Amino acid sequence: MNFLKNLICGACIGIAEAIPGVSGGTVAVLLKIYDDLIGSISKLKQQFKKSILYLIPIVLGMGLGLFGFSHVITCLLENFPMAVNFFFVGLIIGLVPMLLRRSLDGGFRVSVFWPFVLMLGIMAALAFLPGDAGESAGLVTEMDLPTGIRFFFCGIIAAVCMILPGISGSMMMVIFGVYDSVITAVSTLNIPVLIPVGLGAAIGILFGAKLVDYFLRRFPQATYFAILGLVLGSLFSLFQKAAFAFPTPEGFAALATLAIGVVISLFFTKEPKDEKEKRKA
């Protein structure tokens, strides 16, 4: 019974991770398995058998959910690219209030603001590089060493973000321009593309929990300001990619999906009532 329950929970997390802006960590919290999930990952060495038996159905369910829903996402990207990209823009915009809350928790200090400026500048520079630098605008179906290294590190970052409730791992892939390639690789089982991402994700999950915990405990405001810079900076490349045309039917559809994206993102990242009361106290 527990196996089936954890399999279903894993499938829900996998579906969430296929949708940029929807956090698998948040879904795990909603399903009341987040603490056990993180505990099993962080105590893998100390309680190997117990952790593995708990994680197997969840990981299997995540794979099934991600693979099944990736076909839907790939079909939408192929047929409605403008609407889908504006949906992603809406998801990113909806993340901003949550990131601002966490960045400004405890007040504003100039000393913790520089990571925001740095990350925003890096993302803007990447967006305006000439040509197809970084191949962020194209679909990657074959792997060479530089691209493999880039996908490997994107896998690490996405997995680390997946651990955090409220932060979407797939949104990080959108931000770094690899989401279309990865979701297509999942739906078509393109193993050469999936290997570096999968290896990076495994490392990110195994070691990311402790790393994220360290930075959030030691430098919480600076860490969230850095994430905010990445998120806002990604809008430069997304707007370039979206190729907005208005007034056209596609343009109206894009505005509608942008609004839907904002609403969904705000819903999944809204401040819990108990945290809101605690912050006001």
HELIX and SHEET records of a PDB file:
HELIX    1   1 ASN A    2  ALA A   18  1                                  17    
HELIX    2   2 GLY A   24  LEU A   30  1                                   7    
HELIX    3   3 TYR A   34  SER A   42  1                                   9    
HELIX    4   4 PHE A   48  ASN A   79  1                                  32    
HELIX    5   5 PRO A   81  SER A  103  1                                  23    
HELIX    6   6 VAL A  110  VAL A  112  5                                   3    
HELIX    7   7 TRP A  114  ALA A  127  1                                  14    
HELIX    8   8 ALA A  133  GLU A  135  5                                   3    
HELIX    9   9 LEU A  145  ILE A  163  1                                  19    
HELIX   10  10 GLY A  169  ILE A  175  1                                   7    
HELIX   11  11 TYR A  179  THR A  188  1                                  10    
HELIX   12  12 ILE A  191  ARG A  218  1                                  28    
HELIX   13  13 PRO A  220  ALA A  242  1                                  23    
HELIX   14  14 PRO A  249  PHE A  268  1                                  20    
HELIX   15  15 LYS A  273  LYS A  280  1                                   8    
END                                                                             
